Amino acid sequence: MREWREEYAKDPVGKGKERCAYLHRLTGVEPRAIFAWGFLQCVSTGLLYWSIDPNVGRELLDIAEAWLEIDP
């Protein structure tokens, strides 16, 4: 879920739901589990990138913040 920062830029909530549903169809894994993992990865990678490239870190944290609205 976290690898498509550019796709999430305009509509992080809509694209997040879309990506989660796509991964669910591919794997059969429950959407909540996919979303929870993607959210945690966005936050942890955003925090890591904060010290490497703050712009990327901010992007990932902004996506994670927008995803707080999602209930898969």
Backbone as numpy.savetxt, mean C-alpha at the origin, in Angstrom:
# Nx Ny Nz CAx CAy CAz Cx Cy Cz
1.75 -5.17 -2.65 0.93 -3.98 -2.65 1.80 -2.72 -2.65
2.92 -2.73 -1.99 3.67 -1.48 -1.82 4.52 -1.12 -3.03
4.71 -2.03 -3.97 5.67 -1.80 -5.05 5.17 -0.89 -6.16
3.94 -0.45 -6.12 3.37 0.31 -7.23 3.05 1.74 -6.81
4.02 2.42 -6.24 3.82 3.79 -5.74 3.23 4.71 -6.80
3.73 4.62 -8.00 3.29 5.52 -9.07 1.81 5.31 -9.39
1.35 4.06 -9.34 -0.05 3.77 -9.63 -0.98 4.34 -8.57
-0.51 4.43 -7.34 -1.33 4.89 -6.23 -1.40 6.41 -6.13
-0.56 7.11 -6.84 -0.41 8.56 -6.67 -1.73 9.33 -6.77
-2.54 9.05 -7.79 -3.76 9.84 -8.00 -4.93 9.36 -7.17
-5.00 8.04 -6.92 -6.15 7.47 -6.20 -5.69 6.30 -5.34
-5.00 6.59 -4.22 -4.44 5.50 -3.42 -5.48 4.54 -2.87
-6.66 5.04 -2.52 -7.69 4.17 -1.96 -8.26 3.27 -3.04
-8.68 3.85 -4.16 -9.25 3.06 -5.26 -8.26 2.06 -5.81
-7.04 2.50 -6.06 -6.01 1.60 -6.59 -5.60 0.54 -5.57
-5.60 0.91 -4.28 -5.28 -0.07 -3.24 -6.31 -1.19 -3.20
-7.58 -0.82 -3.29 -8.64 -1.82 -3.32 -8.52 -2.70 -4.56
-8.25 -2.06 -5.69 -8.10 -2.79 -6.95 -6.94 -3.78 -6.88
-5.81 -3.33 -6.37 -4.62 -4.20 -6.28 -4.87 -5.34 -5.31
-5.52 -5.06 -4.20 -5.83 -6.09 -3.21 -6.75 -7.16 -3.81
-7.77 -6.74 -4.55 -8.69 -7.69 -5.19 -7.95 -8.52 -6.23
-7.06 -7.89 -6.97 -6.28 -8.61 -7.99 -5.41 -9.68 -7.34
-4.71 -9.33 -6.28 -3.85 -10.30 -5.60 -4.68 -11.42 -4.96
-5.87 -11.09 -4.48 -6.77 -12.11 -3.95 -7.16 -13.10 -5.04
-7.52 -12.59 -6.21 -7.89 -13.48 -7.33 -6.73 -14.37 -7.74
-5.53 -13.83 -7.73 -4.35 -14.61 -8.13 -3.98 -15.69 -7.12
-4.15 -15.38 -5.84 -3.61 -16.26 -4.80 -4.67 -16.99 -3.98
-5.88 -16.44 -3.91 -6.90 -17.02 -3.05 -6.74 -16.62 -1.58
-5.75 -15.82 -1.29 -5.52 -15.35 0.08 -6.60 -14.31 0.42
-7.07 -14.34 1.66 -8.10 -13.41 2.09 -7.67 -11.95 1.88
-8.57 -11.12 1.35 -8.23 -9.72 1.10 -7.73 -8.97 2.34
-8.30 -9.25 3.51 -7.84 -8.56 4.73 -6.36 -8.86 5.00
-5.96 -10.10 4.80 -4.57 -10.48 5.04 -3.64 -9.80 4.03
-4.07 -9.78 2.77 -3.26 -9.11 1.73 -3.12 -7.64 2.06
-4.24 -7.01 2.37 -4.21 -5.59 2.66 -3.37 -5.28 3.90
-3.57 -6.06 4.96 -2.81 -5.82 6.20 -1.31 -5.92 5.95
-0.91 -6.93 5.19 0.52 -7.10 4.88 1.02 -5.92 4.05
0.25 -5.53 3.03 0.64 -4.40 2.19 0.75 -3.11 2.99
-0.19 -2.89 3.89 -0.18 -1.70 4.73 1.07 -1.67 5.61
1.32 -2.78 6.28 2.51 -2.84 7.15 3.79 -2.66 6.36
3.86 -3.23 5.16 5.04 -3.08 4.33 5.22 -1.63 3.88
4.10 -0.96 3.57 4.18 0.45 3.18 4.72 1.29 4.33
4.23 1.04 5.53 4.68 1.82 6.69 6.15 1.51 6.99
6.50 0.23 7.07 7.88 -0.11 7.44 8.88 0.35 6.37
8.53 0.18 5.10 9.43 0.62 4.04 9.48 2.14 3.97
8.34 2.78 4.23 8.32 4.25 4.27 9.24 4.80 5.35
9.20 4.16 6.52 10.08 4.59 7.61 11.55 4.34 7.27
11.83 3.21 6.65 13.21 2.93 6.24 13.69 3.96 5.22
12.86 4.21 4.21 13.24 5.16 3.16 13.36 6.59 3.68
12.69 6.89 4.77 12.76 8.24 5.33 14.21 8.68 5.52
15.09 7.74 5.89 16.51 8.09 6.10 17.34 7.96 4.82
16.82 7.24 3.83 17.56 7.04 2.58 17.15 8.07 1.53
15.86 8.17 1.32 15.28 9.11 0.35 13.95 9.59 0.91
13.95 10.72 1.62 12.75 11.19 2.28 11.54 11.35 1.36
11.76 11.65 0.09 10.63 11.80 -0.83 9.90 10.47 -1.02
10.65 9.40 -1.21 10.04 8.08 -1.36 9.39 7.66 -0.04
10.07 7.91 1.05 9.51 7.59 2.35 8.19 8.30 2.59
8.14 9.56 2.24 6.89 10.33 2.41 5.79 9.78 1.51
6.12 9.42 0.27 5.13 8.84 -0.64 4.51 7.59 -0.03
5.36 6.70 0.46 4.85 5.45 1.03 4.01 5.70 2.28
4.43 6.61 3.12 3.66 6.92 4.32 2.34 7.61 3.98
2.33 8.42 2.93 1.08 9.05 2.49 0.10 8.00 1.97
0.62 7.02 1.24 -0.23 5.92 0.75 -0.81 5.16 1.94
0.03 4.83 2.89 -0.44 4.10 4.07 -1.51 4.90 4.82
-1.31 6.19 4.94 -2.30 7.02 5.61 -3.64 7.01 4.87
-3.59 7.09 3.55 -4.82 7.04 2.77 -5.51 5.69 2.92
-4.72 4.63 3.04 -5.26 3.28 3.16 -5.97 3.03 4.49
-5.82 3.93 5.43 -6.53 3.77 6.70 -8.04 3.76 6.47
-8.50 4.31 5.33 -9.91 4.35 4.99 -10.43 3.01 4.45
-9.54 2.14 4.01 -9.94 0.91 3.33 -10.36 -0.15 4.33
-11.47 -0.80 4.01 -11.92 -1.97 4.77 -12.14 -3.09 3.75
-11.08 -3.87 3.50 -11.17 -4.88 2.43 -12.19 -5.94 2.67
